[in-house]
Structures are given as C-alpha cells and as structure tokens.
Amino acid sequence: MSALAASAAEGERLQRWRVRVFAATWLCYAGYYFCRRPWYLAKSRLGAELGLDAATLGTLGAVYLVTYAAAQFAAGALGSRLGARAVLLWGMGLSVAANVGFGVSSTAGALFGLMALNGLAQATGWSANVGTMAAWFNRQERGAVMGWWTTNFQVGGVLANGLCGLVLERQGWRASLLAGAAALFAVWWVVVAFQRDAPADEGLPPVLDEDEAPGAPAAAGDGPGWGRDVVINVLLVGAFYFCVKLIRYALWSWAPFFLERNYGLKGDEASYLSTAFDVFGVPGVVLTGWLSERYFGSRRAGVSLLMTLLLLAACVGLATVGAASVAAFAVCISVAGFSLYGPDALLTGAGAMDIGSRRGAALAAGIISGVGSLGPIVQELVIGRMYDAGGGRLGPVFALLVGSALAAAAVLGVAVARNRQGKPAL
C-alpha cells in the first residue's frame, strides 16, 4: 500500500472512531439522567409511602446536591489521572447500584447513604466526557460539534422523565427507579464498546488544532501547572456557571410547583408545560455553537454574552409580566431555555476544552462544574423559604433570577474585555 493510500485509510478509520466516540459519549451523559431524574419524579409518592415529611425529603435532595458539587472537583482530577474511560465506567456502575438500592430500600438511613453515593457517582459524568471529546476534536471544530453534543442533557432529561414517569404511573416509585437503573446499565455497555480516551488508544495519530504542529510545546492548560490567565478564565466560567445553573435548576425544580400553586394547573399539565424550558433549549444549544464558529472565530465569550443578555430579558419578563398569565409564564421560560442552554453548554463544554486544552480539559471541566453546582444548592435553600416568607408571591423569586442573569452577563463582560486586551481567548 502506498503512503498516500495508507494515510487515506488512516483518516477514514479516524473518522469512524470519531463518530463512535461522539455517539458513545452523547449517550453516556444522556444516560446519567436516567439515574438522576427518577428521584425527583418519585419524591411525593416515596414520602407518602415511607412516612417521610417534606423537610426530610428536602434534606435528602440536598445530600445529593452537596455530594454532587463536592465530587465534581475530584472527578476532574481523576479523569486527568486515571483516564476518562475508567472514571465513566466506575461512575455509571455506582450510579446504577445506588438506584437499585434506592428502589428496594425502606429505611431513612439507607436512603441518605444511597443518595450520597449517587451524588458522588453522578459527578463523574460531565468532566470525563468533556475530556474525551477534547482528545477527538480540535479547537476549530468544538463550537459546532459541542453544540450538537451538549443536547445530551436536555434530551436525556426529557427521555428519562418520559420513561420513568410512565413506569411510575403504572408500577410505582420503586419500579421507576429500577427502570432508570436498567436504562443506564444498557448505556454502560455502549461505553464499553465504543468509548476511547484518545486516538492513541486505537493506534491513531492525535487530532491537532489547525495552528498546532506535531510535537509542539504544550498549550497553556496542558502543562503540569496552570498560569495566571488560565486560572482566571476557569474562575470566570465557574462564576458564570454558578449563576446560570442557579437559574436552570430553579426553573427545572420550581416551575411545575408554581404552575400548580400560582396558576391553578393540574399536576400533569404543569409537568408538560414546564418541559418547554428544556425543549426550547435544544435549538438554542445548536445555534450558539454554530454562531461561535461561524461569526466569532471559535471564541465563546462573545456569543455567550449575547445569549445571556437575552436570558436577562426573559428573566425581566418573568418579573414584570410572568405572573399575569400562564401564557406569559410559558413564553418567558421558553425564551429562558433557548437563551440559557446555549452558553451553559458552550462554555462548560467547548470553553472548558479551550481553557484546559486536551490534557487539562477534564480538570478544567471538573472545577467549572463543581463551582457551578453550588448554584442549585443555593436556589433549593433560598427559593422555598423566599416563597413561604412572601406568602406565595412570585415577585421575589423572579427578582432573584434577574439578579443571577445580570451577574452572569457581568462576568462574561469581563471575559470579553480580557479578550480585547489580548488575554488568552475564551
């Protein structure tokens, strides 16, 4: 075989593996939601059957969120040290075991322990998958590629709700948790078959950036220590993620509650309408990734700032007209989903890859996700108390969302200013 033919064959083989890895990692992170969402769907019935009051159920949820947030930092470091494949397989396996245990347990102590275990296991998903994608796709591709790839957590959430909600209605909460575990276990085998940490695992050459030559010195995020600019970018994206994840979890957790309590919808109607937030997020993610490549030269902060300003407008809409009618509320959360998920996914996916570069992508993603995961804890602890203290008024809650969106936009404004000053691009 000639050198030219050998090179063409190698290129075709590389492309086949890129498709496999994309599919496996997309399914992997979508699959995590099948062992994340059932608990929230089953919470009311579980509490009624086991005699757990709302405070105990809330504490159970907080245990998961705290361990999930704390473990994000360790998961990023483990991904860099042990390899993404090992971390993912162990994490998925432990999450399956935790949900199986949850589905057959009846004591509060066991539930608390299993909830903590699931938080630790679920934390392995994002950073290890992002680290894998960083090794298989270069900087010039990441905006568009990750725009499609990061639809996994919206689609995964919708599919998990559909499957586990159906089983919940027909077979009960225990069967719902077991069904979610079975779905993730099936995805575990896909990861075994098709996930590889890097092209070198299949004897293929590395995927290089367009301006990177083979054997070139390590990029800023690739070395044993990060410089000042890399640390600043990680912290900026982490602060941004804290704000938008607070908004995302607030709407995800409380929109059905508000639709029932404040707008008079039935439970199933509230659940269906609240999914508008996730559904409109899918085109938002794809569009934001495409715009970052087409018009922003693979820089993420500029397009993310534009989308975050639209998110701010949606939150202002909630605060001004959102309480007036169900239709106004639905429009506002749809715009919020469209504008939030794009920068959320782009900066924590492609942005983390760019900041950390290939060898540091998992660590950067872990730190960013860890800081961001504190936002959901804050909203769980604050919004319920704010709602009760305000006598059920939504104004103070919506004002919190406006403040969070404004802070997120301010953080991205700093990142854009740094780019214009010639600092490392974000």
N, C-alpha and C positions, 0 to 999 in steps of 0.2 A: 504493500500500500504506500502511495506517495505521501510526502509530508503534508501536502495540501489536502488530500483526501482524509488523512488521519486527523488533521485539525478540524475539518468539517464534521467528521464523525464525533469527535470530542465535543464540539459545540452543540450538536444535536442531543447528545447524551446529557450535557449540562442543562440544556433547556428542558428536557423531560424531567430531570430531577428538580428543577426549579418549580415546575408545575406541581409535582408531587409534594414538595415541601410546603408550597403555598397552601395546597388543599389540606394537608395534614395539620398544619398549624392553625389554619382557619377553623377547621372542625374541632381541633383541640380546645381552643379558647371558647368557642361557642358551646362545646360540651360541658365546660366547667359550670355553666349556668344551670344545667340540669341538676346539679347538686348544690346550687346556691339559692335558687328561687323557690323550691318546694316548701321550705320552712315558712316563708312569708305567706304563701297561699294557705298553708295548713294551720297557721298560728291560732286563729279563732277556735277552730274545732279541737285542736290539740289541747288548748287551755280548758275548754269546756269538759272534755273527757277526763283529763287528768287532774282537774280541780286547781289549775294554776290561775292566779289573778293577773290583771293587766300589768301590774308592776313587775311581777316575776317574769312574765313574757317579755316585757321591755328589757329587763336585765339580761335575759337570755340573748336577745338580739344584740345588746351592747357588748356582751362577751365575744360574740363572733366578730363584730366590727373592730374591737380593740386588738384582738389577736391577729386579725387580718392586716390591720395597719402596721402593727409592730413587725410582723413577719415579712412584710414587703422589703424591708431593708436587708434582712438576712438572705432572702430569696435571690436578690440581685447579686450579692456576693457569691452565693453558692453556684448560681448559674455561670459566673465567670470562672469559678474554681473547678467545679465538677463537670461542667458541660450541661447544656440545656436539656438534652435528651434524658439524662438520668434524673434531673430535677423534676421534669414534667411527669415521667412515669411514676416516680415515687409520690408526687403531689396528687396526681389523679387517683392513684390507688388508695391513698389515705383518705381522700375525699369520698370515694365510693364506700370505703369501710365505715367512715363516720356516719354517712346517710343510712346505710344498712342498720348500723347500731341504733341510730335515732328512730328508725322505723319499728324497732322491736323493743325499745326501752320504755319504762314506765315510771322511773324514779327521777326526781329533780336533779339529784347529784350526777346521775349518768348523763342526763341531757346537757347539763352545764359542761361536763368534761368533753362530750362529743361535739358540742358547739365550738369549744375552744380548738379542738383538733381540726374541725372543718375550716375554721378561720386560718389556721396555720397552713393547711393543705391548699386551700384556695389561693393563698398568696403566691404560690409558685407559678401560676399561670401566665400572667402578663409579661413579666420581665424575661422569663425563659423563652417564650415565644417570640418576643421582640428581638432578643439576642440572636435567635435562629434566623429570623428574616434579615437581620443586618448582615449576616455572613453570605447570604444568597442573592442580595440585590444591592446595587451601588447607589450612591447618593443621588445621581441624576434620575433614577427610576423611583425612588422611595415615595415621593409625594403621591403620584398616581397609583402605584402599587399598594401602598398602605391605605390610600383612600378606599380601595375596594376591600382590602384585607380587614380593616377595622370595622367593617359592617358586622363582624362576627358577634360583638357583644350586644348589638341591638337585635339581630336575627336570633341569636342564641337565647336571649331573654324572652322573645315572643314565642319561639318554639317550645321552650321549657314551660312557660305559662300555659300554652295550649295542651301539651301532653299531660303535665302534672295536674292541671286544673280539671281536665277531663277525668283522669283517674280518681281525683279527689271526690268529685261528684258521684261517681259510680261505685268506688270501692273503699273510700275513706282515706284519712290522712296518712295512715301507715303505708298503705299501698302506693300513695302518691310519692312518698319519699323513696320507696323501693324502686318505683318506676324510673325516677330520676337517676338513681344509682345504676340501674341496668343500662340506661342510655349512655352515661359517661363511661361505663365499662366497655361498651361496644366501641366507643371512640378511642379508648385506650389501645385497642388492637390496631386501629388505623395508624396511631402514632408509632407503635412498634414497627409496623411495616414500612412507613413512608417518611418519618421524620429523621433527618440527619443534621447534626450540628453545623456542618460546613462542607463545602465541596470536597475538601481534602479527605473526608470520610469515605468518599466513593472514588478516590484517586483522580479527582478533577482539579484543575487549576483554580486559584482564588478568583472571586469576582471583584474587579478593581474599579475604583472611580475613574472617570474619564481622564483626569489630570494626574493619575497615580500610576507610577511605573512599577513593574515587579521588583521587589527587593528595596522599595523606597523606605525612608525612615518612617517610624511610627507617627501617626497623626496625634494631635493634641490630646485626645482622650484615650489613646492606645497605650501609653507608657505606664510604668509602674506607679506614677503619681500624677495627679491632675494639677494643671496650672491654675492660676487665679481666675482667668477668664472662663475656663471650663466649669469651675465650681460656681461662679456667679450665674452662668447660664442654667446649670442644674437647679440652683435655688430659685431662679426666676420662674422656670417652668413648674417647679414644685409648688410655689406660691400661687401661680395661676391655676394649677390643677386643684389645689385646696378649695379655691373659690368656685370653680365650675362644678366640681364634684359635690360640693355642698348643695348647689342648685339642682344638679341632676338627681341626687338621692332624695332631696326634699320633694321634688315633683313626683318622683317614682314612688316614694313611700306614702306621701300625704294626699296626692291628687284624688285617689279613689275615696279616701276618708272625707275630704272636703266636698266632693261631689255628692256624697250621701248626706252629710250633716248640713251643709250650707245650701245645696242646690236641689235637694229632695229627690235625687235619683235612687233607683234600686241598686242593690249590690252588683248584679251582673252588668247593668247599664253603666255604672261608674267604672267598672273594670275595663269594659270595652272602650269607653270614651277616653280613659286615661292612656290607653296604648297609642293614641295619636302622637304623644310626645316621642315615643320610640320609633314609630313608623316614619314620621317626617324626618327623623334623624338620619335615616339611610341615605336619601339623596343628598342631604347636607354634607355627610362624610365624603361621598364620592366627588361632589362638586368642589369642596375645599381642597382635596388632594390634587385634583386636576388643575385648579387655579394656581396652586403653589408651583406647579411645574411649568404651566403654560405662560403665566404672566409675572411670576415673582422669582424666577431663576432658581428654583429649589430652596428658596428661603421661606421659612414657615411663619415667622412672627407677623409679617405684614398682612397676609391674607387672614391669619387668625385674629388679628386686631379688628379687621373689618367685620368678620363674622361675630366677634364678641360685642361690637357696638350694636349689631342687630339683636343680639341676645339681650343687651341692656334695654333696647327699645321694647322688646317683648315683655321684660320684667316690669318696666314702667307701665306698659299696657295692663298687666295684671293688677298693678297697684291703683290704677286710675279707673279702668272700666271693667276689669276682670270679674269683679264681684257682682256686676249688674245682671248678668245672664249666663246661662250655660253656654250659649253660642260664643259669647265674648271670651269666656274662660277657655273654651276649646281652641279658638283661633290663636289665642296668646300662647298656650302650651305647645301648639303645633309649630309656631314660629320659633319658640324657645328650643324645641327639639331640633329643628332644622339648623339653627344657628349655633347651638351648643355642641352637638356631637362632632361636627367637623373639626374645629380647633382642639377639642378634647382629644380626639383620636390622632390628629396630625402631630400635635406637639408631644404627646406621650408615646407615640409610635415612631414615626419618621424623625421627629425632633430629638427624641432620646437617642436614636441611632446616630444622628449627625453630631450631637454633643459628645457622646461617649466613643464614637467611631466603632469599628467592628468588635474589637476586643473588649471595649468598655461599655458596649450598648446595654448588656444585661444589668450591669451595676447602675448605670445612669437611669434606666427604666425602673429599677427597683427603688431607688431613692426618690425619684419623682412620684411614683405610685404610692410610696409609703407616706410622703408628706401630704399628697392629695387625699389619701384615705382617712386622714384626720377630719376632713370636712364632713363626711357622712356622720361621724360620731357627734360632732358639734350640732348638726341640724337635728339629730334624733333627740339630743338632750335639751335643745333650746325650743324647737318649734312646738312640741306638745305643751310645755309649760307656758309658752307665749300665747298659745291658743286658749288655754284654760284661763290664764290671767286676764285675757282680753274679752272673756265672755263669749268666745266663739267667733270673734271678729277676725276677718282675714287681712285687714289692712296692715297690722304689724308684721304678719308673716310675709306678705308681699314686699314690704319695705326692706326686710332682711334680704330677700332675693335681689332687689335693686342694688343694695349696698354691696353684695357679693359680686354682682356683674360689673359694677363700677370699679371695684378693686381689681378684678381680673383684667379689665381694659387698661387700667393704670399700669399694671405690671407689664403688659405687652407693649404699652407705650414706651416704657424704659428699654425693653428689648429692641424695639425698632430704632430708638435713639442710639443705642450702642452699635447697632449695625451700621448706621450712617456715620458714626465716628470711626469706622474701620475696625471695630472689635470683631472677634470670631462670629461668623454669621449664625443666626438662629432662625 
